[in-house]
Each structure stands twice: as C-alpha cells, then as structure tokens.
Amino acid sequence: MMANAADDTPYYWDVPVPSQAQRDIIAGAGIEMVPAGPGKVTIAVDESGAQALRDKGLNLQKGEPVYKSLPSEQRSLGPTYYGGYHTSADMLTHAKDVATKYPGIAQAHDIGKTWLAGRGSGGHTMDAICLTGIAKKATDQEKVAAKTTLAPSGCALSPTSTKPRFLLTAQIHARELATGEIAWKWIDYLANGYGTDATATSILDTTEVWVVPVTNPDGVDVVASGGNRPKMQRKNVDNSGTPSSCSVVDGSGNGPGIDLNRNFTVRWGGDSRNQCSQTFQGPRAASEPETQNIQKLYSSLFTNQRPAGSTDVPDTAKGVVIDLHSYGNYGIIPTAATPKNREQLRTLITNVVPRGFTVGTDEETVGYSTWGTTDDQAHGALGLASFTIEIGPNSGTCGGFMPRYSCVDSTLWPQMKKSFTAAAQAAGAPYKQSPNTPTN
C-alpha cells in the first residue's frame, strides 16, 4: 500500500548485518542492499519500510534523505525534472537529433519496443546511437565537414565491423538518475568534438561507439512522474500477474515490474522470485522486451568469441561493454569470468575506473551474488569484456540514487569522460591490457 504523504520520503538507513540471517530479512522484504563497511549495509526506504524491518528485529540508523535537490532547483526546466534531469522521451529524442544533425558520423537505430509499447499502451521505442569517424586520413577541417555528409562509414547492425566497438548502456534501473545524463553527455562530447577535440576525434577514427542512453524508458517515466520527489521505481512496469500488495510504487521503491538486470538469459534464475521485490527476476529468462532488445543488440554488434564450455575467452577477443549504474564507486567483474579472464578484466577495469573505486567481483564489491545481469549475458554468451560501473559515493549531495543535478557536471561526468575514453581506447584488445597508473 502506498504510504501517506507524511511518511513516504525515502531515507538512507545503515543496518548492521552481523550474519546472513539479517541480510535474508532485508532480501525477503525485496530491498536492495549497498555495502557500508564490515557487517553493515545501507538501504533506501521510507519510514514505514524502516518500521517493518524494525518489527522483524533489525536495528536501523537513519541517515540522509534520498532527495538531494536544492529548493532553488525545484522548478520546471523545460522537459526536465528534479533540478535538470531529462525524461526518457527527451533522452531518446536527443539521440535521434544528434544523428540527424551529424549524419556523417552518427546513426540512430530502433532496437525494439518497451513493455508498454508492445501492448499498445504508450511506452517507447528503444534507440541506440552509433558514432564513428571517417575511415581515411583527413585534416581536421575535412573531418568537421564530414559530419554532415550522407552516412557514417560503419555503424551497421552487423557483427562484421572493421573497427572495434565500445557499447555503453545506461539507466537500466530507472531511479539511478545520473546514469542517463552521463550517457547524454558522452554522446554530445563525441559528436560535437569530432574534428575539433583531439581525443574525441581519435576515438571515433579508430572505434565505433554505441550508446543506449536509457534502457528502461517506461520505468524512468514512473520516476519522472514524481517531479521534485522522483519515485523510487527501479524495475520496468510489467504488472502482469502482480499481486495487489505491490500494485503501486511505495516510498521504498517496491511495486510492480521486473528487474531487467536480473532477467537476462545467462545465469538467470538465482535471484528473487518475490514479485514485489526490487530484484524480482521475472517469470522466466528474458521474459521482458527490454531485455530481449539488449540481448539482440549484443549479438547484432559482436561476434561470439566465447569458446564452448568453460574455457578462457582468447586474448584476441575484441569489444568492450559497460553497463552504467549507481551507486557505490565500484567496477564489477562479470561473475561468469574464468580465473584467467577475471584477472585480465580486473586489469582492464582498474585502468578504466577512477582512482579510489573498488574493483572486484560481486562478492568483493557489493557483497552478494547477482544473477541474469547484462554482464552475465555479454561476457557469458559472447565472451565480451563486459563490466558494470557503479558511480557516486554512498553519501553526500553527489551520492546515492538521486544526486543533486549539479553533481553531473561538477563530479560524475568528468570522472566518466575519462573512464569511457579509456574503455574506447581499449576496445581493440581489452584482454591484453597492461597495468598502469590510473589517470582519474
């Protein structure tokens, strides 16, 4: 049931979890946990959600409110909300607009409908944008001129590409607001900078960069409908078979839908079967159209470099895939990686993420196993150098799921600009990276 307006403001709470039993109580309530030190996790719930956990014997220490925006930011800025964040419709339109403005280096692709759109009930068509430079040596002036020619050299939905590819996907969890904004800025940096910025030009001359700016558009619509109090929707909006007890999104984010990052085919089935849970895996593997769209995109862009059985992905494998999340400041290695590949990916990720980020497996970072994720699919099915970046600290105005919008420009985008640059530059030989000193 929806909490009333007086008590539905979500807060971050530190919770001691000295044993698995305490974790199981939180997991059973369908709430995502973020590590907060030895024997402690942070959760984001409203007062009623906190009381429900107290009633089960947990000790909760109240921390910061989830909402970080300033009163001066709490106004409408065109199509934006919560101080400047863009709606899913605006993010998808932006990708198409960039492709229209710069047809010589950019192309937008329709990759499928969302759950609502597939039912004819609104929703969205999901889009990916590809950016790449001209395939010949040219002056900067010629490269600027090439931005408005007929079509880019490449960018086909085919795994046979002459250039290595870097794919960024963002906002698969709708409430992780900054991830979509950072994808937007990455698109603009490359498109606007080609021919004028040496790094952007070098990236596009040597690499195809693909971006899915918002992976869960229907879910973002729910979040944005809250305006200056964004709703805590994490999942998509598939409410088929949803029990009445979770028919609405409460102040903790529990409600209808499937966690798309638990719904992929590879390693599906080890997560929550509770339909109200924030990590509900869905009724079957790849049950959701959004998941299917991303799986199809992977196989459309990359050759299968995964050997049969559990042997190592060869060092010659190409392509990098990053799924951007928040929060915690982590770089997460795919669970399906073999010991050799795990250490190769540890080197790659350490070279990519900002200094001070924790790099490791699920257990070494978030502290629990995940199943049926983007990384499981991209690495497990195709052998791709795929990993997750969790941006933002656990606390402060730039931390959590809903950082102050000004943090995107001041902190989060500058960090990820360097990280995405390093990832793109490694796309030709991601399993052959040498340890170096991070520049971030």
C-alpha positions as CSV (number, residue, x, y, z in Angstrom):
1,M,0.0,0.0,0.0
2,M,1.2,3.5,-0.8
3,A,2.5,5.3,2.3
4,N,0.8,8.6,3.0
5,A,2.4,11.9,2.1
6,A,3.6,12.5,5.6
7,D,5.9,9.5,5.8
8,D,6.7,8.4,2.2
9,T,10.0,10.3,1.9
10,P,12.8,7.8,1.4
11,Y,15.9,7.9,3.5
12,Y,19.2,6.0,3.6
13,W,19.5,3.8,6.6
14,D,22.6,1.9,7.9
15,V,21.7,-1.5,9.0
16,P,24.0,-3.9,10.9
17,V,24.0,-7.4,9.3
18,P,26.3,-9.5,11.5
19,S,25.0,-12.7,10.0
20,Q,23.3,-13.9,6.9
21,A,20.0,-14.0,8.8
22,Q,19.8,-10.2,8.9
23,R,20.6,-10.0,5.2
24,D,17.9,-12.5,4.5
25,I,15.3,-10.4,6.3
26,I,16.2,-7.4,4.0
27,A,16.3,-9.6,0.9
28,G,12.9,-11.1,1.9
29,A,11.4,-7.6,2.0
30,G,12.6,-7.1,-1.5
31,I,15.0,-4.3,-0.7
32,E,18.4,-3.6,-2.4
33,M,21.4,-3.5,-0.1
34,V,24.6,-1.5,-0.6
35,P,27.7,-2.2,1.5
36,A,28.5,0.4,4.1
37,G,31.5,-1.2,5.8
38,P,32.2,-4.5,7.6
39,G,29.0,-6.1,8.8
40,K,26.8,-3.2,7.6
41,V,24.7,-2.3,4.6
42,T,22.8,0.8,3.5
43,I,19.2,0.6,2.3
44,A,16.8,3.2,0.9
45,V,13.3,3.0,2.4
46,D,10.7,5.3,3.8
47,E,9.6,5.4,7.4
48,S,7.0,2.7,7.1
49,G,9.5,0.4,5.3
50,A,12.0,1.0,8.1
51,Q,9.4,0.2,10.8
52,A,8.5,-3.0,9.0
53,L,12.2,-4.1,9.3
54,R,12.4,-3.0,12.9
55,D,9.4,-5.2,13.6
56,K,11.4,-8.1,12.3
57,G,14.3,-7.4,14.7
58,L,16.6,-5.2,12.7
59,N,18.4,-2.1,14.1
60,L,18.3,0.8,11.6
61,Q,20.2,4.1,11.9
62,K,18.6,6.9,9.9
63,G,20.9,8.8,7.6
64,E,20.4,11.3,4.8
65,P,17.3,11.8,2.7
66,V,17.4,10.3,-0.7
67,Y,16.3,13.6,-2.3
68,K,19.3,15.9,-2.7
69,S,17.9,18.8,-4.8
70,L,18.0,22.4,-3.6
71,P,14.9,24.5,-3.3
72,S,16.3,26.7,-6.0
73,E,16.5,23.7,-8.3
74,Q,12.9,22.6,-7.7
75,R,11.4,24.1,-10.7
76,S,10.5,23.1,-14.2
77,L,13.3,23.4,-16.7
78,G,11.6,22.6,-19.9
79,P,11.2,18.8,-20.2
80,T,13.4,18.2,-17.2
81,Y,12.6,17.3,-13.6
82,Y,14.3,17.3,-10.2
83,G,16.6,20.2,-11.0
84,G,17.5,19.3,-14.6
85,Y,17.2,15.6,-15.2
86,H,15.8,14.6,-18.6
87,T,12.8,12.4,-19.2
88,S,13.2,9.2,-21.1
89,A,11.3,10.7,-24.1
90,D,13.8,13.6,-24.2
91,M,16.8,11.2,-24.0
92,L,15.6,9.1,-26.8
93,T,14.8,12.2,-28.9
94,H,18.2,13.6,-28.2
95,A,19.9,10.5,-29.7
96,K,17.9,10.8,-32.9
97,D,18.5,14.6,-33.1
98,V,22.3,14.1,-32.9
99,A,22.1,11.5,-35.7
100,T,20.1,14.0,-37.8
101,K,22.4,16.8,-37.1
102,Y,25.6,14.8,-37.8
103,P,24.6,12.2,-40.4
104,G,28.2,11.7,-41.5
105,I,29.4,10.3,-38.1
106,A,26.2,9.2,-36.3
107,Q,23.3,6.9,-36.9
108,A,20.3,6.0,-34.7
109,H,18.8,2.5,-34.7
110,D,15.4,1.4,-33.4
111,I,16.2,-1.7,-31.3
112,G,12.7,-2.6,-30.2
113,K,9.7,-1.6,-28.1
114,T,9.3,-1.4,-24.3
115,W,6.7,-3.5,-22.4
116,L,4.1,-0.8,-22.6
117,A,4.7,0.0,-26.3
118,G,4.4,-3.7,-27.1
119,R,0.9,-3.7,-25.5
120,G,-0.1,-0.6,-27.4
121,S,-0.4,1.3,-24.1
122,G,2.1,4.1,-24.6
123,G,5.7,3.3,-23.8
124,H,8.6,3.9,-26.1
125,T,10.7,2.6,-28.9
126,M,14.2,2.0,-27.6
127,D,17.0,3.5,-29.6
128,A,20.8,3.0,-29.8
129,I,23.1,5.6,-31.4
130,C,26.3,4.8,-33.1
131,L,29.1,7.3,-33.6
132,T,32.2,6.8,-35.7
133,G,34.6,8.8,-37.8
134,I,35.6,8.7,-41.5
135,A,37.7,5.8,-42.5
136,K,40.5,7.7,-44.1
137,K,43.2,10.2,-43.1
138,A,41.9,13.7,-43.3
139,T,42.5,17.1,-41.9
140,D,40.5,18.4,-39.0
141,Q,38.6,20.7,-41.4
142,E,37.7,17.7,-43.6
143,K,36.6,15.8,-40.6
144,V,34.3,18.6,-39.4
145,A,32.9,18.8,-43.0
146,A,32.4,15.0,-43.0
147,K,30.0,15.3,-40.0
148,T,27.2,16.4,-42.3
149,T,27.8,14.1,-45.3
150,L,25.4,11.3,-46.3
151,A,26.3,8.5,-43.9
152,P,28.9,7.2,-41.5
153,S,31.5,4.7,-42.6
154,G,30.2,1.8,-40.5
155,C,27.5,1.8,-37.8
156,A,25.6,-1.2,-39.2
157,L,23.7,-3.6,-37.0
158,S,26.0,-6.4,-38.0
159,P,28.8,-8.1,-36.1
160,T,31.2,-7.7,-39.1
161,S,32.8,-4.3,-38.3
162,T,36.1,-3.0,-39.5
163,K,36.6,-1.1,-36.2
164,P,36.4,-2.4,-32.6
165,R,33.3,-1.4,-30.8
166,F,32.5,0.1,-27.4
167,L,28.9,-0.1,-26.2
168,L,27.6,1.9,-23.2
169,T,24.2,1.1,-21.8
170,A,22.6,3.3,-19.1
171,Q,19.6,3.6,-16.7
172,I,18.5,0.0,-16.8
173,H,17.5,0.8,-13.2
174,A,15.2,3.7,-13.6
175,R,15.9,5.5,-10.3
176,E,19.6,5.7,-11.0
177,L,19.2,9.2,-12.4
178,A,22.7,10.3,-13.2
179,T,23.5,7.4,-15.5
180,G,21.3,8.5,-18.3
181,E,22.6,12.1,-18.1
182,I,26.2,10.9,-18.3
183,A,25.3,8.9,-21.4
184,W,23.8,12.0,-22.9
185,K,27.0,14.0,-22.3
186,W,29.2,11.2,-23.7
187,I,27.1,11.3,-27.0
188,D,27.5,15.1,-27.2
189,Y,31.2,15.1,-26.3
190,L,32.0,12.7,-29.2
191,A,29.5,14.3,-31.7
192,N,30.4,17.9,-31.1
193,G,34.1,17.2,-30.6
194,Y,34.8,15.3,-33.8
195,G,37.3,17.3,-35.8
196,T,37.9,19.8,-33.0
197,D,38.8,17.8,-29.9
198,A,41.8,15.6,-30.5
199,T,40.7,12.8,-28.1
200,A,37.1,12.6,-29.4
201,T,38.4,12.6,-33.0
202,S,40.9,9.9,-32.3
203,I,38.3,7.7,-30.6
204,L,35.8,8.0,-33.5
205,D,38.6,7.5,-36.1
206,T,39.6,4.2,-34.5
207,T,36.4,2.9,-32.9
208,E,32.6,2.5,-33.3
209,V,31.0,3.9,-30.1
210,W,27.4,2.7,-29.4
211,V,25.2,4.1,-26.7
212,V,21.8,3.1,-25.4
213,P,21.0,6.2,-23.4
214,V,18.1,4.8,-21.5
215,T,17.5,1.0,-21.2
216,N,14.3,1.2,-19.1
217,P,12.3,4.1,-20.5
218,D,8.9,3.0,-19.1
219,G,10.5,2.9,-15.6
220,V,12.0,6.3,-16.0
221,D,8.6,7.7,-16.8
222,V,7.4,6.5,-13.4
223,V,10.4,8.1,-11.7
224,A,10.0,11.4,-13.5
225,S,6.2,11.5,-12.7
226,G,7.2,12.4,-9.2
227,G,8.8,15.6,-10.3
228,N,10.8,17.1,-7.4
229,R,10.1,14.0,-5.4
230,P,11.1,11.3,-8.0
231,K,9.5,8.0,-7.5
232,M,11.8,5.1,-6.4
233,Q,10.9,2.8,-9.4
234,R,13.9,0.5,-10.1
235,K,12.2,-2.1,-12.4
236,N,10.3,-1.9,-15.7
237,V,6.5,-1.6,-15.4
238,D,5.3,-5.1,-16.4
239,N,2.5,-5.6,-13.9
240,S,1.1,-8.8,-15.4
241,G,0.2,-11.1,-12.6
242,T,1.2,-8.5,-9.9
243,P,-0.5,-9.1,-6.6
244,S,-2.5,-6.2,-5.1
245,S,0.0,-6.0,-2.3
246,C,2.6,-4.4,-4.6
247,S,0.3,-2.8,-7.2
248,V,1.8,0.7,-6.7
249,V,5.3,2.0,-6.1
250,D,5.7,2.9,-2.5
251,G,8.3,5.2,-0.9
252,S,10.8,2.4,-0.8
253,G,10.6,1.5,-4.5
254,N,8.7,-1.8,-4.0
255,G,6.0,-2.2,-6.6
256,P,5.2,-3.8,-9.9
257,G,7.7,-4.7,-12.6
258,I,10.7,-6.9,-13.3
259,D,14.3,-6.0,-12.5
260,L,15.7,-6.0,-16.0
261,N,19.2,-6.5,-14.7
262,R,18.2,-9.9,-13.2
263,N,16.2,-11.0,-16.4
264,F,19.0,-11.9,-18.9
265,T,19.2,-15.4,-20.2
266,V,22.7,-16.4,-19.0
267,R,22.8,-17.3,-15.3
268,W,19.1,-16.4,-14.9
269,G,17.1,-17.9,-12.0
270,G,19.2,-17.3,-8.9
271,D,17.6,-14.1,-7.7
272,S,14.3,-13.0,-6.1
273,R,11.0,-14.7,-7.1
274,N,9.1,-12.3,-5.0
275,Q,7.0,-10.2,-7.4
276,C,7.2,-7.1,-5.1
277,S,10.9,-7.3,-4.7
278,Q,13.1,-4.7,-6.2
279,T,15.2,-7.5,-7.6
280,F,12.4,-9.7,-9.0
281,Q,13.9,-11.7,-11.8
282,G,10.7,-12.2,-13.8
283,P,8.8,-15.4,-14.5
284,R,11.4,-16.8,-17.0
285,A,14.7,-15.8,-18.6
286,A,14.5,-12.9,-21.0
287,S,10.7,-12.5,-20.4
288,E,10.9,-8.7,-20.9
289,P,11.1,-7.0,-24.2
290,E,13.6,-4.5,-22.9
291,T,15.9,-7.5,-22.0
292,Q,15.3,-9.1,-25.4
293,N,16.2,-5.9,-27.1
294,I,19.5,-5.6,-25.4
295,Q,20.4,-9.3,-25.9
296,K,19.6,-8.9,-29.6
297,L,21.8,-5.8,-29.7
298,Y,24.7,-7.7,-28.2
299,S,24.5,-10.4,-30.8
300,S,24.0,-7.9,-33.6
301,L,27.1,-5.9,-32.8
302,F,29.6,-8.5,-31.7
303,T,30.8,-11.9,-32.9
304,N,30.6,-14.8,-30.5
305,Q,34.1,-15.0,-29.0
306,R,33.1,-17.4,-26.2
307,P,34.6,-20.9,-26.6
308,A,32.4,-23.9,-25.9
309,G,32.4,-25.0,-22.3
310,S,34.1,-23.1,-19.5
311,T,37.5,-22.3,-21.2
312,D,39.0,-18.9,-21.3
313,V,38.0,-16.2,-23.8
314,P,41.0,-15.8,-26.1
315,D,43.3,-12.8,-25.7
316,T,42.4,-11.8,-29.3
317,A,38.8,-11.0,-28.3
318,K,37.6,-7.5,-29.1
319,G,34.9,-5.2,-27.9
320,V,34.1,-3.5,-24.6
321,V,30.6,-3.2,-23.0
322,I,29.9,-1.1,-19.9
323,D,26.6,-1.0,-18.1
324,L,26.4,2.2,-16.0
325,H,24.7,2.1,-12.6
326,S,24.7,4.0,-9.3
327,Y,25.9,4.0,-6.6
328,G,29.0,2.9,-4.6
329,N,32.0,3.7,-6.7
330,Y,32.7,0.2,-8.0
331,G,34.0,-1.5,-11.1
332,I,32.4,-5.0,-11.1
333,I,33.9,-8.1,-12.9
334,P,31.5,-10.5,-14.6
335,T,30.7,-13.5,-12.4
336,A,31.0,-15.9,-15.3
337,A,34.6,-15.0,-16.0
338,T,37.2,-17.8,-15.7
339,P,40.1,-17.2,-13.3
340,K,42.4,-16.1,-16.1
341,N,39.8,-13.8,-17.7
342,R,38.8,-12.4,-14.3
343,E,42.3,-11.1,-13.7
344,Q,42.6,-9.8,-17.2
345,L,39.3,-7.9,-16.7
346,R,40.4,-6.7,-13.3
347,T,43.4,-5.1,-15.0
348,L,41.2,-3.5,-17.7
349,I,38.6,-2.2,-15.2
350,T,41.3,-0.9,-12.9
351,N,42.7,1.1,-15.8
352,V,39.3,2.4,-16.7
353,V,37.6,3.4,-13.5
354,P,38.5,6.5,-11.4
355,R,41.2,6.2,-8.8
356,G,39.6,5.1,-5.5
357,F,36.9,2.9,-7.0
358,T,36.8,-0.6,-5.7
359,V,37.3,-3.2,-8.4
360,G,36.3,-6.8,-8.0
361,T,33.7,-9.4,-8.3
362,D,30.1,-9.1,-6.9
363,E,31.3,-10.6,-3.6
364,E,34.3,-8.3,-3.5
365,T,32.3,-5.1,-4.2
366,V,28.5,-5.2,-3.5
367,G,28.9,-8.2,-1.2
368,Y,26.3,-10.5,-2.7
369,S,25.8,-12.6,-5.9
370,T,23.7,-11.3,-8.8
371,W,22.1,-13.4,-11.5
372,G,21.0,-12.8,-15.0
373,T,22.7,-9.4,-15.5
374,T,23.9,-7.6,-18.5
375,D,27.5,-8.7,-17.7
376,D,26.4,-12.3,-17.4
377,Q,24.9,-12.1,-20.9
378,A,27.6,-10.1,-22.7
379,H,30.5,-11.9,-21.2
380,G,28.9,-15.3,-20.6
381,A,27.3,-15.7,-24.0
382,L,29.7,-13.8,-26.3
383,G,33.0,-13.5,-24.4
384,L,32.9,-9.7,-24.4
385,A,34.9,-7.6,-22.0
386,S,31.8,-6.5,-20.2
387,F,31.6,-4.9,-16.8
388,T,29.5,-2.7,-14.5
389,I,30.5,0.7,-13.2
390,E,28.6,2.0,-10.2
391,I,29.1,5.8,-10.0
392,G,28.7,8.1,-7.0
393,P,29.6,7.7,-3.3
394,N,27.4,6.3,-0.6
395,S,26.6,9.7,0.9
396,G,26.7,13.4,0.3
397,T,24.9,15.6,-2.3
398,C,26.6,13.7,-5.1
399,G,25.9,10.3,-3.7
400,G,23.1,7.7,-3.8
401,F,20.5,7.1,-6.4
402,M,19.4,10.7,-6.9
403,P,22.3,13.1,-6.6
404,R,21.9,16.8,-6.9
405,Y,21.8,17.6,-10.7
406,S,24.7,19.9,-10.4
407,C,26.9,16.9,-9.5
408,V,26.6,15.5,-13.0
409,D,28.6,18.4,-14.4
410,S,30.8,19.0,-11.4
411,T,31.9,15.5,-10.5
412,L,30.2,12.5,-12.2
413,W,30.6,13.4,-15.9
414,P,34.3,14.5,-15.6
415,Q,35.1,11.1,-14.0
416,M,33.2,9.1,-16.6
417,K,34.5,11.1,-19.5
418,K,38.0,9.8,-18.7
419,S,36.7,6.3,-18.0
420,F,34.8,6.0,-21.2
421,T,37.7,7.3,-23.1
422,A,40.0,4.7,-21.6
423,A,37.4,2.0,-22.4
424,A,37.0,3.0,-26.0
425,Q,40.8,3.1,-26.4
426,A,41.0,-0.5,-25.1
427,A,38.2,-1.9,-27.3
428,G,40.6,-3.4,-29.8
429,A,42.4,-5.5,-27.3
430,P,40.7,-5.5,-23.9
431,Y,42.1,-8.8,-22.7
432,K,45.7,-7.6,-23.4
433,Q,45.8,-4.6,-21.2
434,S,48.9,-3.9,-19.0
435,P,48.6,-2.5,-15.5
436,N,49.1,1.3,-15.5
437,T,48.6,4.2,-13.2
438,P,45.0,5.4,-13.4
439,T,44.8,8.9,-14.6
440,N,41.4,9.7,-13.0
